[in-house]
Every structure is written in structure tokens, then in C-alpha cells.
Amino acid sequence: PLKLFPFQEECIQAFLQYRKNIIVKGRQLGLSTTTSAFCLWMALFHKDKNILFMATKLETAKNMVAKIRIMLKELPKWMLEMLDLQEMEADSVRVLKLSNGSKIHAIPTAPDAGRSEAVSFLVIDEAAHIDDLEELWVGLNSVLAEGGSCAVFSSPKGKNYFYEMYNGADTGEYKDGMVGMHCETEGPNGLHAIKLPWTVHPERDEEWYKKETKPMSERAIKQELLCVFEGSDNTYFDQNT
């Protein structure tokens, strides 16, 4: 069984409630696995869904598809029999096809990536670390205008285009009772912002934090664990300004 932590469940609820989500997060929170499981659910229980994975490297995106394939094989047989589903033979290791017409595949971060696709759900992992993210997003955003949804997430990497995307989504007004920081509404740029610092993980405490940060610089701590956007001149930028 895939047992989710509360902050992971909240992210899935956000995927269902908002079409476009952008998440700035601390490292190693299991969000890639959580999102992969969500994508498998979408492909299993809906027909003809086209789900795209993108990451800093094509190999990383392919690994997410491989992870989903493992999840599919671990599902109980009665579920697949109930849905009358089977995995179809694909022409590439980066593609998973189901007999209901749904498809999950990894694509490279080329400027024209996904432009010819009818996208149901788009995942961009470690978006802040993708070169030419602005050009890539302009093309993908136009595709999503046809009704697709997306999850764009990353740890920060300076005041780059991912910062601008998040800053344009962060309204400064957050929902009560949430583990992470979830904005009440989408921002002016149409994205719904979520922030997940290291503290959202229920199995991490101050002892873990001290051990983890002992070999890290202040800059790395703020970027990798505290979700602080940082400028190239070592000036730290508050994403709410």
C-alpha cells in the first residue's frame, strides 16, 4: 500500500482542485513518487488521458515512467480485471500505454516539447534547474489552455524564471489548517502556489535537521530545505515581495 503523509495528500487534493499548480519544495519529500501515483490513477480510471513527464534530464523523466510501471505491476489483479485493463506494447521504454487509450510518457525539455500534444496532465520536475524554462513554458502553457492541467515543482535555484512563475502565483493569502502553505486562490498568472519546506515531513525533527545541515552552507540550507529563493549575488529574495 502507498501510505501518504498529510502534506502529500494535500498536494493531490490541490491537483484535483486547481488546473495549474506550482510547488516550491524542500528536497527528498517524495513528491515525485506521490505525483507518479496520481498520474497512474488518472490513466487507470479515465480513458484517453495523455500524461507528460519532463525533468532536467530525459533520463530522470524516464525513471518516473519506470516507477509508474512498477506501481502498475504491483496493483492487485482484481483491480485490473475490474477495469478490464492491460499494458500495451510500447515502442519505447519511456512510454507506458494502457488498453483504455491512456498514455504516460517522458519527453525531453526541447523548446517545442509537447506543442503538438493534446495534454491531459503535465508534470515538470525540478523546473528551476531546466535551461530556457521561460521559452519552454510559453509553448506548454498555450497547450494547457485547451483544458489540460499541470504540476510544476522544484527546489529553488536563484531568482530565475521559476522564481518569477512562483512569485506570480503566490497571493500571500494561505489556507488555514494545511501542513504546507497553500494559497487560497490562483495567482494573477493562473498558477496555484504551494510551499513545502522540510518541516512538512512528519518524520523529520530538529535532530534530523541538525544532522542534515551540518555539512551544508547557509546558502544551501536556505535553498534546499527552507524554500528560500536566492540571487546570484548571495542576496536572498522573499518570494512574497
Secondary structure, 3 states (H helix, E strand, C coil): CCCCCHHHHHHHHHHHHCCEEEEEECCCCCHHHHHHHHHHHHHHHCCCCEEEEECCCHHHHHHHHHHHHHHHHHCCHHHHHHHCCCEECCCCCCEEEECCCCEEEECCCCCCCCCCCCCCEEEEECHHHCCCHHHHHHHHHHHHCCCCEEEEEECCCCCCHHHHHHHHHCCCCECCCCCCEEECCCCCCCCEEEEECHHHCCCCCHHHHHHHHCCCCHHHHHHHCCCCEECCCCCEECCCC
